[in-house]
Amino acid sequence: MNSGRPTVAEIDLKALGSNYRQLLKKIPRGTNILGVVKADAYGHGAVPISLELERLGVHSLGVAISNEAIELRRGGVRAPILIFGGVFTSDEVDRVLAYDLTPVVFEKATLQRLSKAAERSRKKVRVHIKVDTGLGRLGVPDALWRDFVKDLKRFAWVEIEGFLSHFSMTDEDGGAFSRDQWARFQKAVSVADEMGVRFKYLHISNSGNLTAFPAFSGNLVRPGIMLYGSYPSPRFRERIKLQPVMTLKTRIHFLKEVPPGTRVSYGGTFVTKKTSLIATLPIGYADGYDCHLANQGEVLVRGRRAPVVGKVCMDLIMVDVTRVPGVSQGDEVVLMGKQGNERITVEEIAEKVKTIPYEILCSVGKRVPRIYRPGAVQKRMRGGGVA
Ligand SMILES: *Cc1c(COP(=O)(O)O)cnc(C)c1O
């Protein structure tokens, strides 16, 4: 349904394809890509992005929680889906089996629960085991690894398919910590091997590490942010050529000329110094346009930068378009992305807001429709009977 409001996030699937191929070029032969599509594919729309990644030949997909995985299955995704965050409850275990999902496991109690449920339904459950090599978040602690492995074979209905860990940094420290994590990872693999437990898949790298240290990869890598054309930090700009996938745009909803001394938006934090043209745009913090962009952000109108003036409201922002020749009500405005020869990157916005590009992308609100270009996936989704 067309919402009427012209505020949309355009998703460029060609750019996604290009980023996917750039990542493939970075990794050793025989290593496959697990595309990370958690948090609604970093705000890009999990089902259409996953269907497109499948079309591109992705090996498997990764999400944070089981509901995200179920959404993908209901949307017609057939690739293996790894649930990074594991499972929380018993009825969730039944859904894992029903939807053929692969949870990450780091506790024996979970293996026990999964094994029992699998036995009840007479269907093996596949899992990947996670070890903590230095991030200090989820994973079997190093010191308990031997003991954990010893028990793995007890669970007849559990198929131990993969082994993973997660890097804490890339090369901020010259790579010493990542190298140490890689060594711990390999040690854990060889301990398991000695004890007769072998894994089909070994994986540890996210976008940053697969680019900085392609050799520390196992046979599966887990890029997220780079698939969407963004850099985990500016250092990576020279290392890989990515294309931003999302363009956030709207149109001028209301345009007015105001005299000097006019206050704009809540609290009157901006006051015009001269006669000014102020445009009101139909996007606000409820759409993910961050409040910190007040009197700081910029947008593109007719290929030129125009500053955000005054506070960001829930549904609206104001921009000063005095210096945009020919500006008219209804003009297209790009808040993130390219227009003419100008571009506002997600990195630029993240820096102004003092956060990381990930958060900017994930925050684009759910009332902003995602429009896919070219439209093939959208048609396929309709044809595929997605509710
Ligand atoms: C989010 C996540 C990734 C992807 O990280 P990027 O930095 O976006 O490439 C990979 N693995 C795990 C376990 C994650 O949670």
PDBQT file of the ligand as one rigid body, heavy atoms in Angstrom, charges set to zero:
ROOT
HETATM    1  C1  LIG A 401      26.531  -9.033  13.712  1.00  0.00    +0.000 C 
HETATM    2  C2  LIG A 401      27.419 -10.195  13.649  1.00  0.00    +0.000 A 
HETATM    3  C3  LIG A 401      28.258 -10.388  12.528  1.00  0.00    +0.000 A 
HETATM    4  C4  LIG A 401      28.394  -9.384  11.407  1.00  0.00    +0.000 C 
HETATM    5  O1  LIG A 401      29.240  -8.320  11.779  1.00  0.00    +0.000 OA
HETATM    6  P1  LIG A 401      29.593  -7.131  10.766  1.00  0.00    +0.000 P 
HETATM    7  O2  LIG A 401      30.553  -6.308  11.516  1.00  0.00    +0.000 OA
HETATM    8  O3  LIG A 401      28.310  -6.442  10.489  1.00  0.00    +0.000 OA
HETATM    9  O4  LIG A 401      30.165  -7.749   9.550  1.00  0.00    +0.000 OA
HETATM   10  C5  LIG A 401      28.984 -11.576  12.465  1.00  0.00    +0.000 A 
HETATM   11  N1  LIG A 401      28.908 -12.497  13.462  1.00  0.00    +0.000 NA
HETATM   12  C6  LIG A 401      28.134 -12.323  14.565  1.00  0.00    +0.000 A 
HETATM   13  C7  LIG A 401      28.103 -13.371  15.616  1.00  0.00    +0.000 C 
HETATM   14  C8  LIG A 401      27.381 -11.166  14.697  1.00  0.00    +0.000 A 
HETATM   15  O5  LIG A 401      26.619 -10.995  15.783  1.00  0.00    +0.000 OA
ENDROOT
TORSDOF 0
